[in-house]
Amino acid sequence: MPPKSEPTTTKTQYSDPSDDYSIDPIFHILRILPFSFLRPPKLRLKIPTITLPSAMTVFTFILLTYFMVVSGIVYDVIVEPPGIGSTQDRFTGAVKPVVFMPGRVNGQYIIEGLSSGFMFVLGGIGIVLLDLALDKNREKSVKISFASAGIVFVVIAYVMSFLDE
C-alpha cells in the first residue's frame, strides 16, 4: 500500500487575496482603516455611445491606407530617397529629370512610388465604378457614365503601369 500523502498548504500566485498572511500590523491597519469610514460614491455614469462610421468613411480610410502601402511610404520614410532623379544628356549636356530609378529593381524615387500608387488606386476606383454601373436601381444614363468612367480608369491604370517598365 502506498504511503498517504499529507496535504500541503503552499501559497500560490493565484490564491485568494483575502488569504494574505502578514505579521506586519501596519499592513492590517492600512487594509482595514480607510475602508471603515470611506464609502465609494454612488455614481450614475452613462455608458458612452459610439457611433459607427459611415461606409464611405471606412472605404476612404481603407483606400488611403492602400495608397500609402502600395506607394512605398514606409520605404520612403526609412531609406529617404530623393524626390526625383536627374541625368545629363551626353550630346547636349542638358540636365533632364528622371522619374524611374534606373538599374535598381528594389529602389525607387518618391515620385515613382506615388505615381505607381496613384495608378493602382485609379484602377481600383475604376473597378468600383464598374460595379456601381451594374446596379439595377440607377438610371440608364448614370449607369453608362459609371461604366464608361470605370473602363477609362482601368485602361489608363493598366496602360500606365506598363509604361514604367
FIMARKOL-391039 format. One record per atom (N, C-alpha, C): residue in one letter; atom name; y, z, x. Coordinates in nm, 2 decimals. Atoms other than C-alpha are relative to their C-alpha. Layout:
// residues N
{rec "A"; "CA"; {Y; Z; X}}
...
END
This chain:
// residues 165
{rec "M"; "N"; {-0.12; 0.00; 0.08}}
{rec "M"; "CA"; {0.00; 0.00; 0.00}}
{rec "M"; "C"; {0.12; 0.00; 0.09}}
{rec "P"; "N"; {-0.12; 0.01; -0.09}}
{rec "P"; "CA"; {0.34; -0.10; 0.15}}
{rec "P"; "C"; {0.09; 0.13; -0.03}}
{rec "P"; "N"; {-0.09; -0.12; 0.01}}
{rec "P"; "CA"; {0.59; 0.18; 0.21}}
{rec "P"; "C"; {0.11; -0.03; -0.10}}
{rec "K"; "N"; {-0.11; 0.02; 0.10}}
{rec "K"; "CA"; {0.86; 0.24; -0.06}}
{rec "K"; "C"; {0.13; -0.01; 0.08}}
{rec "S"; "N"; {-0.13; 0.02; -0.06}}
{rec "S"; "CA"; {1.20; 0.12; 0.03}}
{rec "S"; "C"; {0.10; 0.09; -0.06}}
{rec "E"; "N"; {-0.10; -0.10; 0.05}}
{rec "E"; "CA"; {1.48; 0.37; -0.01}}
{rec "E"; "C"; {0.12; -0.08; -0.04}}
{rec "P"; "N"; {-0.12; 0.07; 0.04}}
{rec "P"; "CA"; {1.79; 0.25; -0.20}}
{rec "P"; "C"; {0.11; 0.03; 0.10}}
{rec "T"; "N"; {-0.11; -0.02; -0.10}}
{rec "T"; "CA"; {2.08; 0.19; 0.04}}
{rec "T"; "C"; {0.13; -0.02; -0.08}}
{rec "T"; "N"; {-0.13; 0.01; 0.06}}
{rec "T"; "CA"; {2.44; 0.24; -0.06}}
{rec "T"; "C"; {0.10; -0.06; 0.10}}
{rec "T"; "N"; {-0.09; 0.07; -0.09}}
{rec "T"; "CA"; {2.62; -0.01; 0.15}}
{rec "T"; "C"; {0.11; -0.06; -0.08}}
{rec "K"; "N"; {-0.11; 0.05; 0.07}}
{rec "K"; "CA"; {2.96; -0.12; 0.05}}
{rec "K"; "C"; {0.02; -0.15; 0.05}}
{rec "T"; "N"; {-0.01; 0.14; -0.03}}
{rec "T"; "CA"; {3.00; -0.50; 0.03}}
{rec "T"; "C"; {0.15; -0.04; -0.03}}
{rec "Q"; "N"; {-0.14; 0.04; 0.03}}
{rec "Q"; "CA"; {3.32; -0.70; 0.02}}
{rec "Q"; "C"; {0.02; -0.04; -0.14}}
{rec "Y"; "N"; {-0.01; 0.03; 0.14}}
{rec "Y"; "CA"; {3.25; -0.78; -0.34}}
{rec "Y"; "C"; {-0.01; 0.12; -0.09}}
{rec "S"; "N"; {0.02; -0.12; 0.08}}
{rec "S"; "CA"; {3.23; -0.43; -0.46}}
{rec "S"; "C"; {0.12; 0.03; -0.09}}
{rec "D"; "N"; {-0.10; -0.03; 0.09}}
{rec "D"; "CA"; {3.44; -0.29; -0.74}}
{rec "D"; "C"; {0.12; 0.08; 0.07}}
{rec "P"; "N"; {-0.11; -0.07; -0.07}}
{rec "P"; "CA"; {3.79; -0.18; -0.62}}
{rec "P"; "C"; {0.02; 0.14; -0.04}}
{rec "S"; "N"; {-0.01; -0.15; 0.04}}
{rec "S"; "CA"; {3.76; 0.15; -0.81}}
{rec "S"; "C"; {-0.09; 0.08; 0.08}}
{rec "D"; "N"; {0.10; -0.07; -0.08}}
{rec "D"; "CA"; {3.48; 0.24; -0.57}}
{rec "D"; "C"; {0.06; 0.03; 0.14}}
{rec "D"; "N"; {-0.05; -0.03; -0.13}}
{rec "D"; "CA"; {3.72; 0.28; -0.28}}
{rec "D"; "C"; {0.00; 0.14; 0.04}}
{rec "Y"; "N"; {0.01; -0.14; -0.04}}
{rec "Y"; "CA"; {3.64; 0.59; -0.10}}
{rec "Y"; "C"; {0.09; 0.02; 0.12}}
{rec "S"; "N"; {-0.09; -0.03; -0.11}}
{rec "S"; "CA"; {3.90; 0.73; 0.13}}
{rec "S"; "C"; {0.03; 0.15; 0.01}}
{rec "I"; "N"; {-0.03; -0.14; -0.01}}
{rec "I"; "CA"; {3.97; 1.07; 0.27}}
{rec "I"; "C"; {0.15; 0.02; 0.02}}
{rec "D"; "N"; {-0.14; -0.01; -0.01}}
{rec "D"; "CA"; {4.34; 0.99; 0.30}}
{rec "D"; "C"; {0.07; 0.04; -0.13}}
{rec "P"; "N"; {-0.07; -0.05; 0.13}}
{rec "P"; "CA"; {4.54; 1.19; 0.04}}
{rec "P"; "C"; {0.12; -0.09; -0.04}}
{rec "I"; "N"; {-0.11; 0.08; 0.03}}
{rec "I"; "CA"; {4.84; 0.96; 0.07}}
{rec "I"; "C"; {-0.05; -0.12; -0.08}}
{rec "F"; "N"; {0.06; 0.11; 0.07}}
{rec "F"; "CA"; {4.62; 0.67; -0.04}}
{rec "F"; "C"; {-0.02; 0.03; -0.15}}
{rec "H"; "N"; {0.03; -0.04; 0.13}}
{rec "H"; "CA"; {4.52; 0.85; -0.35}}
{rec "H"; "C"; {0.13; 0.03; -0.08}}
{rec "I"; "N"; {-0.13; -0.02; 0.07}}
{rec "I"; "CA"; {4.88; 0.96; -0.43}}
{rec "I"; "C"; {0.07; -0.13; -0.03}}
{rec "L"; "N"; {-0.07; 0.13; 0.02}}
{rec "L"; "CA"; {5.01; 0.61; -0.39}}
{rec "L"; "C"; {-0.07; -0.09; -0.11}}
{rec "R"; "N"; {0.08; 0.08; 0.10}}
{rec "R"; "CA"; {4.73; 0.47; -0.62}}
{rec "R"; "C"; {0.03; 0.06; -0.14}}
{rec "I"; "N"; {-0.01; -0.07; 0.13}}
{rec "I"; "CA"; {4.80; 0.73; -0.90}}
{rec "I"; "C"; {0.14; 0.02; -0.04}}
{rec "L"; "N"; {-0.14; -0.05; 0.03}}
{rec "L"; "CA"; {5.16; 0.85; -0.88}}
{rec "L"; "C"; {0.09; -0.11; -0.07}}
{rec "P"; "N"; {-0.09; 0.09; 0.06}}
{rec "P"; "CA"; {5.36; 0.53; -0.95}}
{rec "P"; "C"; {-0.04; -0.04; -0.14}}
{rec "F"; "N"; {0.05; 0.05; 0.12}}
{rec "F"; "CA"; {5.14; 0.43; -1.24}}
{rec "F"; "C"; {-0.01; 0.11; -0.11}}
{rec "S"; "N"; {0.00; -0.10; 0.10}}
{rec "S"; "CA"; {5.16; 0.77; -1.41}}
{rec "S"; "C"; {0.13; 0.00; -0.09}}
{rec "F"; "N"; {-0.12; 0.00; 0.08}}
{rec "F"; "CA"; {5.52; 0.72; -1.52}}
{rec "F"; "C"; {0.06; -0.14; -0.01}}
{rec "L"; "N"; {-0.04; 0.14; 0.02}}
{rec "L"; "CA"; {5.57; 0.34; -1.48}}
{rec "L"; "C"; {-0.09; -0.07; -0.09}}
{rec "R"; "N"; {0.08; 0.08; 0.09}}
{rec "R"; "CA"; {5.46; 0.11; -1.75}}
{rec "R"; "C"; {0.05; -0.14; 0.01}}
{rec "P"; "N"; {-0.05; 0.14; -0.01}}
{rec "P"; "CA"; {5.46; -0.27; -1.74}}
{rec "P"; "C"; {0.08; -0.03; -0.13}}
{rec "P"; "N"; {-0.08; 0.03; 0.12}}
{rec "P"; "CA"; {5.72; -0.42; -1.97}}
{rec "P"; "C"; {-0.08; -0.10; -0.09}}
{rec "K"; "N"; {0.06; 0.09; 0.09}}
{rec "K"; "CA"; {5.61; -0.60; -2.28}}
{rec "K"; "C"; {0.09; -0.12; -0.01}}
{rec "L"; "N"; {-0.08; 0.13; -0.01}}
{rec "L"; "CA"; {5.74; -0.95; -2.22}}
{rec "L"; "C"; {-0.06; -0.10; -0.10}}
{rec "R"; "N"; {0.04; 0.11; 0.09}}
{rec "R"; "CA"; {5.74; -1.23; -2.47}}
{rec "R"; "C"; {0.03; -0.13; 0.07}}
{rec "L"; "N"; {-0.03; 0.13; -0.07}}
{rec "L"; "CA"; {5.72; -1.52; -2.24}}
{rec "L"; "C"; {-0.06; -0.12; -0.07}}
{rec "K"; "N"; {0.05; 0.13; 0.06}}
{rec "K"; "CA"; {5.68; -1.87; -2.37}}
{rec "K"; "C"; {-0.06; -0.08; 0.11}}
{rec "I"; "N"; {0.07; 0.09; -0.10}}
{rec "I"; "CA"; {5.44; -2.10; -2.20}}
{rec "I"; "C"; {0.08; -0.13; 0.00}}
{rec "P"; "N"; {-0.08; 0.12; -0.01}}
{rec "P"; "CA"; {5.64; -2.39; -2.07}}
{rec "P"; "C"; {-0.08; -0.12; -0.05}}
{rec "T"; "N"; {0.07; 0.13; 0.05}}
{rec "T"; "CA"; {5.56; -2.72; -2.24}}
{rec "T"; "C"; {0.03; -0.11; 0.10}}
{rec "I"; "N"; {-0.02; 0.11; -0.10}}
{rec "I"; "CA"; {5.51; -3.00; -2.00}}
{rec "I"; "C"; {-0.03; -0.13; -0.08}}
{rec "T"; "N"; {0.02; 0.13; 0.07}}
{rec "T"; "CA"; {5.56; -3.34; -2.15}}
{rec "T"; "C"; {-0.05; -0.10; 0.10}}
{rec "L"; "N"; {0.05; 0.10; -0.09}}
{rec "L"; "CA"; {5.36; -3.62; -2.01}}
{rec "L"; "C"; {0.09; -0.12; 0.02}}
{rec "P"; "N"; {-0.09; 0.11; -0.01}}
{rec "P"; "CA"; {5.55; -3.91; -1.86}}
{rec "P"; "C"; {-0.05; -0.12; -0.07}}
{rec "S"; "N"; {0.04; 0.12; 0.08}}
{rec "S"; "CA"; {5.55; -4.24; -2.04}}
{rec "S"; "C"; {-0.09; -0.09; 0.09}}
{rec "A"; "N"; {0.09; 0.09; -0.07}}
{rec "A"; "CA"; {5.31; -4.51; -1.95}}
{rec "A"; "C"; {0.07; -0.09; 0.10}}
{rec "M"; "N"; {-0.07; 0.08; -0.09}}
{rec "M"; "CA"; {5.58; -4.72; -1.79}}
{rec "M"; "C"; {0.05; 0.07; 0.12}}
{rec "T"; "N"; {-0.03; -0.09; -0.11}}
{rec "T"; "CA"; {5.69; -4.43; -1.57}}
{rec "T"; "C"; {-0.12; 0.01; 0.10}}
{rec "V"; "N"; {0.11; -0.01; -0.09}}
{rec "V"; "CA"; {5.34; -4.39; -1.44}}
{rec "V"; "C"; {-0.03; -0.14; 0.07}}
{rec "F"; "N"; {0.02; 0.14; -0.06}}
{rec "F"; "CA"; {5.30; -4.77; -1.39}}
{rec "F"; "C"; {0.10; -0.03; 0.11}}
{rec "T"; "N"; {-0.10; 0.02; -0.10}}
{rec "T"; "CA"; {5.62; -4.78; -1.20}}
{rec "T"; "C"; {-0.03; 0.08; 0.13}}
{rec "F"; "N"; {0.04; -0.09; -0.11}}
{rec "F"; "CA"; {5.52; -4.49; -0.98}}
{rec "F"; "C"; {-0.12; -0.06; 0.08}}
{rec "I"; "N"; {0.12; 0.06; -0.07}}
{rec "I"; "CA"; {5.18; -4.65; -0.90}}
{rec "I"; "C"; {0.03; -0.13; 0.06}}
{rec "L"; "N"; {-0.04; 0.13; -0.06}}
{rec "L"; "CA"; {5.34; -4.99; -0.84}}
{rec "L"; "C"; {0.08; 0.02; 0.13}}
{rec "L"; "N"; {-0.08; -0.03; -0.12}}
{rec "L"; "CA"; {5.59; -4.84; -0.59}}
{rec "L"; "C"; {-0.09; 0.06; 0.11}}
{rec "T"; "N"; {0.10; -0.06; -0.10}}
{rec "T"; "CA"; {5.31; -4.64; -0.42}}
{rec "T"; "C"; {-0.08; -0.11; 0.06}}
{rec "Y"; "N"; {0.08; 0.12; -0.05}}
{rec "Y"; "CA"; {5.10; -4.96; -0.39}}
{rec "Y"; "C"; {0.09; -0.08; 0.09}}
{rec "F"; "N"; {-0.09; 0.08; -0.08}}
{rec "F"; "CA"; {5.40; -5.15; -0.25}}
{rec "F"; "C"; {0.02; 0.07; 0.14}}
{rec "M"; "N"; {-0.02; -0.07; -0.13}}
{rec "M"; "CA"; {5.45; -4.88; 0.02}}
{rec "M"; "C"; {-0.12; 0.00; 0.08}}
{rec "V"; "N"; {0.13; 0.00; -0.08}}
{rec "V"; "CA"; {5.08; -4.87; 0.11}}
{rec "V"; "C"; {-0.02; -0.14; 0.06}}
{rec "V"; "N"; {0.03; 0.14; -0.06}}
{rec "V"; "CA"; {5.04; -5.25; 0.15}}
{rec "V"; "C"; {0.11; -0.05; 0.09}}
{rec "S"; "N"; {-0.10; 0.04; -0.09}}
{rec "S"; "CA"; {5.37; -5.28; 0.32}}
{rec "S"; "C"; {-0.01; 0.06; 0.14}}
{rec "G"; "N"; {0.02; -0.06; -0.13}}
{rec "G"; "CA"; {5.26; -5.06; 0.60}}
{rec "G"; "C"; {0.12; 0.10; 0.04}}
{rec "I"; "N"; {-0.11; -0.10; -0.02}}
{rec "I"; "CA"; {5.53; -4.79; 0.56}}
{rec "I"; "C"; {-0.04; 0.11; 0.10}}
{rec "V"; "N"; {0.05; -0.10; -0.09}}
{rec "V"; "CA"; {5.31; -4.54; 0.74}}
{rec "V"; "C"; {0.00; -0.05; 0.14}}
{rec "Y"; "N"; {0.00; 0.06; -0.13}}
{rec "Y"; "CA"; {5.26; -4.77; 1.03}}
{rec "Y"; "C"; {0.15; -0.01; 0.05}}
{rec "D"; "N"; {-0.14; 0.02; -0.04}}
{rec "D"; "CA"; {5.64; -4.84; 1.04}}
{rec "D"; "C"; {0.06; 0.14; 0.04}}
{rec "V"; "N"; {-0.06; -0.13; -0.04}}
{rec "V"; "CA"; {5.72; -4.47; 1.05}}
{rec "V"; "C"; {-0.07; 0.05; 0.13}}
{rec "I"; "N"; {0.07; -0.06; -0.12}}
{rec "I"; "CA"; {5.46; -4.38; 1.32}}
{rec "I"; "C"; {0.03; -0.09; 0.12}}
{rec "V"; "N"; {-0.02; 0.08; -0.12}}
{rec "V"; "CA"; {5.50; -4.68; 1.55}}
{rec "V"; "C"; {0.15; -0.04; 0.03}}
{rec "E"; "N"; {-0.14; 0.04; -0.01}}
{rec "E"; "CA"; {5.87; -4.76; 1.48}}
{rec "E"; "C"; {0.02; -0.13; 0.07}}
{rec "P"; "N"; {-0.02; 0.13; -0.06}}
{rec "P"; "CA"; {5.85; -5.13; 1.54}}
{rec "P"; "C"; {0.15; -0.05; -0.03}}
{rec "P"; "N"; {-0.13; 0.05; 0.04}}
{rec "P"; "CA"; {6.17; -5.34; 1.54}}
{rec "P"; "C"; {0.00; -0.06; -0.13}}
{rec "G"; "N"; {-0.01; 0.06; 0.14}}
{rec "G"; "CA"; {6.30; -5.47; 1.21}}
{rec "G"; "C"; {-0.04; -0.15; 0.00}}
{rec "I"; "N"; {0.03; 0.14; 0.00}}
{rec "I"; "CA"; {6.28; -5.83; 1.31}}
{rec "I"; "C"; {0.00; -0.04; 0.15}}
{rec "G"; "N"; {0.01; 0.04; -0.13}}
{rec "G"; "CA"; {6.19; -6.01; 1.63}}
{rec "G"; "C"; {0.09; -0.12; 0.03}}
{rec "S"; "N"; {-0.07; 0.12; -0.04}}
{rec "S"; "CA"; {6.36; -6.29; 1.83}}
{rec "S"; "C"; {-0.07; -0.07; 0.11}}
{rec "T"; "N"; {0.05; 0.08; -0.11}}
{rec "T"; "CA"; {6.27; -6.57; 2.06}}
{rec "T"; "C"; {0.10; -0.10; 0.04}}
{rec "Q"; "N"; {-0.10; 0.10; -0.06}}
{rec "Q"; "CA"; {6.46; -6.81; 2.28}}
{rec "Q"; "C"; {-0.06; -0.13; 0.01}}
{rec "D"; "N"; {0.04; 0.14; -0.01}}
{rec "D"; "CA"; {6.43; -7.18; 2.24}}
{rec "D"; "C"; {0.00; -0.05; 0.14}}
{rec "R"; "N"; {0.01; 0.04; -0.13}}
{rec "R"; "CA"; {6.31; -7.34; 2.56}}
{rec "R"; "C"; {0.10; -0.11; 0.04}}
{rec "F"; "N"; {-0.08; 0.12; -0.02}}
{rec "F"; "CA"; {6.52; -7.65; 2.52}}
{rec "F"; "C"; {0.15; 0.02; -0.01}}
{rec "T"; "N"; {-0.15; -0.02; 0.03}}
{rec "T"; "CA"; {6.85; -7.54; 2.37}}
{rec "T"; "C"; {0.05; 0.14; 0.05}}
{rec "G"; "N"; {-0.04; -0.14; -0.05}}
{rec "G"; "CA"; {6.85; -7.17; 2.49}}
{rec "G"; "C"; {0.05; 0.09; -0.11}}
{rec "A"; "N"; {-0.05; -0.07; 0.11}}
{rec "A"; "CA"; {6.94; -7.06; 2.14}}
{rec "A"; "C"; {-0.10; 0.11; -0.04}}
{rec "V"; "N"; {0.09; -0.11; 0.05}}
{rec "V"; "CA"; {6.80; -6.73; 2.01}}
{rec "V"; "C"; {-0.03; -0.01; -0.15}}
{rec "K"; "N"; {0.04; 0.01; 0.14}}
{rec "K"; "CA"; {6.61; -6.76; 1.69}}
{rec "K"; "C"; {-0.08; 0.12; -0.05}}
{rec "P"; "N"; {0.08; -0.12; 0.06}}
{rec "P"; "CA"; {6.48; -6.48; 1.46}}
{rec "P"; "C"; {-0.14; -0.04; -0.02}}
{rec "V"; "N"; {0.14; 0.01; 0.03}}
{rec "V"; "CA"; {6.11; -6.43; 1.43}}
{rec "V"; "C"; {-0.04; 0.11; -0.10}}
{rec "V"; "N"; {0.04; -0.09; 0.10}}
{rec "V"; "CA"; {5.97; -6.27; 1.12}}
{rec "V"; "C"; {-0.14; 0.06; 0.02}}
{rec "F"; "N"; {0.14; -0.04; -0.02}}
{rec "F"; "CA"; {5.60; -6.25; 1.21}}
{rec "F"; "C"; {-0.03; 0.02; 0.14}}
{rec "M"; "N"; {0.02; -0.04; -0.14}}
{rec "M"; "CA"; {5.49; -6.08; 1.53}}
{rec "M"; "C"; {-0.11; -0.10; 0.05}}
{rec "P"; "N"; {0.10; 0.09; -0.06}}
{rec "P"; "CA"; {5.31; -6.35; 1.74}}
{rec "P"; "C"; {-0.09; 0.07; 0.10}}
{rec "G"; "N"; {0.09; -0.05; -0.10}}
{rec "G"; "CA"; {5.00; -6.27; 1.94}}
{rec "G"; "C"; {-0.06; 0.14; -0.02}}
{rec "R"; "N"; {0.06; -0.13; 0.03}}
{rec "R"; "CA"; {4.92; -5.93; 1.79}}
{rec "R"; "C"; {-0.05; 0.01; -0.15}}
{rec "V"; "N"; {0.06; 0.00; 0.13}}
{rec "V"; "CA"; {4.68; -5.91; 1.50}}
{rec "V"; "C"; {0.03; 0.14; -0.07}}
{rec "N"; "N"; {-0.02; -0.14; 0.06}}
{rec "N"; "CA"; {4.73; -5.53; 1.44}}
{rec "N"; "C"; {0.15; 0.05; 0.02}}
{rec "G"; "N"; {-0.14; -0.04; -0.01}}
{rec "G"; "CA"; {5.11; -5.53; 1.49}}
{rec "G"; "C"; {0.09; -0.08; -0.10}}
{rec "Q"; "N"; {-0.09; 0.06; 0.09}}
{rec "Q"; "CA"; {5.40; -5.61; 1.26}}
{rec "Q"; "C"; {0.14; 0.04; 0.02}}
{rec "Y"; "N"; {-0.14; -0.03; 0.01}}
{rec "Y"; "CA"; {5.77; -5.62; 1.23}}
{rec "Y"; "C"; {0.02; 0.07; -0.14}}
{rec "I"; "N"; {-0.03; -0.07; 0.13}}
{rec "I"; "CA"; {5.93; -5.41; 0.95}}
{rec "I"; "C"; {0.01; -0.11; -0.11}}
{rec "I"; "N"; {-0.02; 0.10; 0.11}}
{rec "I"; "CA"; {6.04; -5.72; 0.76}}
{rec "I"; "C"; {-0.13; -0.08; -0.04}}
{rec "E"; "N"; {0.13; 0.06; 0.03}}
{rec "E"; "CA"; {5.69; -5.87; 0.79}}
{rec "E"; "C"; {-0.08; 0.08; -0.10}}
{rec "G"; "N"; {0.07; -0.09; 0.09}}
{rec "G"; "CA"; {5.54; -5.57; 0.62}}
{rec "G"; "C"; {0.06; 0.00; -0.14}}
{rec "L"; "N"; {-0.07; 0.00; 0.13}}
{rec "L"; "CA"; {5.80; -5.56; 0.35}}
{rec "L"; "C"; {-0.02; -0.13; -0.08}}
{rec "S"; "N"; {0.02; 0.13; 0.07}}
{rec "S"; "CA"; {5.77; -5.93; 0.27}}
{rec "S"; "C"; {-0.14; -0.02; -0.05}}
{rec "S"; "N"; {0.14; 0.01; 0.04}}
{rec "S"; "CA"; {5.39; -5.92; 0.26}}
{rec "S"; "C"; {-0.02; 0.09; -0.12}}
{rec "G"; "N"; {0.02; -0.09; 0.11}}
{rec "G"; "CA"; {5.40; -5.61; 0.03}}
{rec "G"; "C"; {0.07; -0.06; -0.12}}
{rec "F"; "N"; {-0.07; 0.06; 0.11}}
{rec "F"; "CA"; {5.65; -5.79; -0.19}}
{rec "F"; "C"; {-0.08; -0.11; -0.07}}
{rec "M"; "N"; {0.08; 0.11; 0.06}}
{rec "M"; "CA"; {5.42; -6.09; -0.23}}
{rec "M"; "C"; {-0.12; 0.06; -0.07}}
{rec "F"; "N"; {0.12; -0.06; 0.07}}
{rec "F"; "CA"; {5.12; -5.86; -0.32}}
{rec "F"; "C"; {0.05; 0.05; -0.13}}
{rec "V"; "N"; {-0.05; -0.06; 0.13}}
{rec "V"; "CA"; {5.33; -5.68; -0.58}}
{rec "V"; "C"; {0.04; -0.12; -0.10}}
{rec "L"; "N"; {-0.03; 0.12; 0.08}}
{rec "L"; "CA"; {5.46; -6.02; -0.71}}
{rec "L"; "C"; {-0.12; -0.06; -0.07}}
{rec "G"; "N"; {0.12; 0.05; 0.06}}
{rec "G"; "CA"; {5.11; -6.14; -0.76}}
{rec "G"; "C"; {-0.06; 0.10; -0.10}}
{rec "G"; "N"; {0.05; -0.10; 0.10}}
{rec "G"; "CA"; {5.01; -5.81; -0.93}}
{rec "G"; "C"; {0.08; -0.01; -0.13}}
{rec "I"; "N"; {-0.09; 0.01; 0.12}}
{rec "I"; "CA"; {5.31; -5.84; -1.17}}
{rec "I"; "C"; {-0.04; -0.13; -0.08}}
{rec "G"; "N"; {0.04; 0.13; 0.07}}
{rec "G"; "CA"; {5.21; -6.20; -1.24}}
{rec "G"; "C"; {-0.13; 0.02; -0.08}}
{rec "I"; "N"; {0.12; -0.03; 0.07}}
{rec "I"; "CA"; {4.86; -6.08; -1.34}}
{rec "I"; "C"; {0.02; 0.09; -0.12}}
{rec "V"; "N"; {-0.04; -0.09; 0.11}}
{rec "V"; "CA"; {5.01; -5.81; -1.56}}
{rec "V"; "C"; {0.07; -0.09; -0.11}}
{rec "L"; "N"; {-0.06; 0.09; 0.10}}
{rec "L"; "CA"; {5.23; -6.08; -1.73}}
{rec "L"; "C"; {-0.10; -0.09; -0.07}}
{rec "L"; "N"; {0.10; 0.08; 0.06}}
{rec "L"; "CA"; {4.93; -6.30; -1.78}}
{rec "L"; "C"; {-0.08; 0.08; -0.11}}
{rec "D"; "N"; {0.07; -0.09; 0.10}}
{rec "D"; "CA"; {4.75; -6.00; -1.95}}
{rec "D"; "C"; {0.09; 0.02; -0.13}}
{rec "L"; "N"; {-0.09; -0.02; 0.11}}
{rec "L"; "CA"; {5.06; -5.94; -2.17}}
{rec "L"; "C"; {0.01; -0.13; -0.09}}
{rec "A"; "N"; {0.00; 0.12; 0.07}}
{rec "A"; "CA"; {5.05; -6.31; -2.27}}
{rec "A"; "C"; {-0.12; -0.02; -0.10}}
{rec "L"; "N"; {0.12; 0.01; 0.08}}
{rec "L"; "CA"; {4.71; -6.26; -2.43}}
{rec "L"; "C"; {0.01; 0.09; -0.13}}
{rec "D"; "N"; {-0.02; -0.08; 0.12}}
{rec "D"; "CA"; {4.85; -6.01; -2.69}}
{rec "D"; "C"; {0.01; -0.08; -0.12}}
{rec "K"; "N"; {-0.01; 0.08; 0.12}}
{rec "K"; "CA"; {4.79; -6.14; -3.04}}
{rec "K"; "C"; {0.12; 0.04; -0.09}}
{rec "N"; "N"; {-0.11; -0.04; 0.08}}
{rec "N"; "CA"; {5.08; -5.95; -3.19}}
{rec "N"; "C"; {0.13; -0.05; 0.04}}
{rec "R"; "N"; {-0.13; 0.05; -0.05}}
{rec "R"; "CA"; {5.35; -6.12; -2.99}}
{rec "R"; "C"; {0.03; -0.14; -0.06}}
{rec "E"; "N"; {-0.04; 0.13; 0.05}}
{rec "E"; "CA"; {5.54; -6.43; -3.10}}
{rec "E"; "C"; {-0.05; -0.10; 0.11}}
{rec "K"; "N"; {0.06; 0.10; -0.09}}
{rec "K"; "CA"; {5.42; -6.76; -2.95}}
{rec "K"; "C"; {0.10; -0.03; 0.11}}
{rec "S"; "N"; {-0.09; 0.03; -0.10}}
{rec "S"; "CA"; {5.74; -6.82; -2.76}}
{rec "S"; "C"; {0.00; 0.11; 0.11}}
{rec "V"; "N"; {0.00; -0.11; -0.10}}
{rec "V"; "CA"; {5.72; -6.48; -2.59}}
{rec "V"; "C"; {-0.13; -0.01; 0.08}}
{rec "K"; "N"; {0.13; 0.02; -0.07}}
{rec "K"; "CA"; {5.35; -6.54; -2.51}}
{rec "K"; "C"; {0.01; -0.11; 0.10}}
{rec "I"; "N"; {-0.01; 0.11; -0.09}}
{rec "I"; "CA"; {5.44; -6.87; -2.35}}
{rec "I"; "C"; {0.09; 0.04; 0.12}}
{rec "S"; "N"; {-0.09; -0.05; -0.11}}
{rec "S"; "CA"; {5.72; -6.71; -2.15}}
{rec "S"; "C"; {-0.08; 0.09; 0.10}}
{rec "F"; "N"; {0.08; -0.09; -0.09}}
{rec "F"; "CA"; {5.49; -6.44; -2.02}}
{rec "F"; "C"; {-0.10; -0.07; 0.08}}
{rec "A"; "N"; {0.11; 0.08; -0.07}}
{rec "A"; "CA"; {5.21; -6.69; -1.94}}
{rec "A"; "C"; {0.06; -0.08; 0.11}}
{rec "S"; "N"; {-0.05; 0.09; -0.11}}
{rec "S"; "CA"; {5.44; -6.93; -1.75}}
{rec "S"; "C"; {0.06; 0.09; 0.11}}
{rec "A"; "N"; {-0.05; -0.08; -0.11}}
{rec "A"; "CA"; {5.62; -6.65; -1.56}}
{rec "A"; "C"; {-0.12; 0.06; 0.08}}
{rec "G"; "N"; {0.11; -0.06; -0.07}}
{rec "G"; "CA"; {5.28; -6.49; -1.47}}
{rec "G"; "C"; {-0.07; -0.11; 0.09}}
{rec "I"; "N"; {0.06; 0.10; -0.08}}
{rec "I"; "CA"; {5.14; -6.82; -1.35}}
{rec "I"; "C"; {0.09; -0.03; 0.12}}
{rec "V"; "N"; {-0.09; 0.03; -0.11}}
{rec "V"; "CA"; {5.45; -6.89; -1.14}}
{rec "V"; "C"; {0.00; 0.11; 0.10}}
{rec "F"; "N"; {0.01; -0.11; -0.09}}
{rec "F"; "CA"; {5.44; -6.54; -0.99}}
{rec "F"; "C"; {-0.13; 0.00; 0.08}}
{rec "V"; "N"; {0.13; 0.00; -0.07}}
{rec "V"; "CA"; {5.07; -6.56; -0.90}}
{rec "V"; "C"; {0.00; -0.12; 0.10}}
{rec "V"; "N"; {0.01; 0.11; -0.09}}
{rec "V"; "CA"; {5.11; -6.91; -0.75}}
{rec "V"; "C"; {0.10; 0.02; 0.12}}
{rec "I"; "N"; {-0.09; -0.03; -0.11}}
{rec "I"; "CA"; {5.42; -6.81; -0.54}}
{rec "I"; "C"; {-0.06; 0.10; 0.09}}
{rec "A"; "N"; {0.06; -0.10; -0.09}}
{rec "A"; "CA"; {5.24; -6.50; -0.41}}
{rec "A"; "C"; {-0.12; -0.06; 0.08}}
{rec "Y"; "N"; {0.11; 0.06; -0.07}}
{rec "Y"; "CA"; {4.93; -6.70; -0.33}}
{rec "Y"; "C"; {0.04; -0.09; 0.11}}
{rec "V"; "N"; {-0.04; 0.10; -0.10}}
{rec "V"; "CA"; {5.11; -6.98; -0.15}}
{rec "V"; "C"; {0.07; 0.07; 0.11}}
{rec "M"; "N"; {-0.08; -0.07; -0.11}}
{rec "M"; "CA"; {5.35; -6.74; 0.04}}
{rec "M"; "C"; {-0.09; 0.08; 0.09}}
{rec "S"; "N"; {0.08; -0.08; -0.09}}
{rec "S"; "CA"; {5.06; -6.53; 0.16}}
{rec "S"; "C"; {-0.08; -0.09; 0.10}}
{rec "F"; "N"; {0.06; 0.08; -0.10}}
{rec "F"; "CA"; {4.91; -6.83; 0.33}}
{rec "F"; "C"; {0.10; -0.07; 0.10}}
{rec "L"; "N"; {-0.10; 0.06; -0.10}}
{rec "L"; "CA"; {5.23; -6.95; 0.49}}
{rec "L"; "C"; {0.03; 0.09; 0.12}}
{rec "D"; "N"; {-0.03; -0.08; -0.11}}
{rec "D"; "CA"; {5.25; -6.65; 0.71}}
{rec "D"; "C"; {-0.11; 0.00; 0.11}}
{rec "E"; "N"; {0.11; 0.01; -0.10}}
{rec "E"; "CA"; {4.92; -6.73; 0.89}}
{rec "E"; "C"; {0.03; -0.09; 0.11}}
END
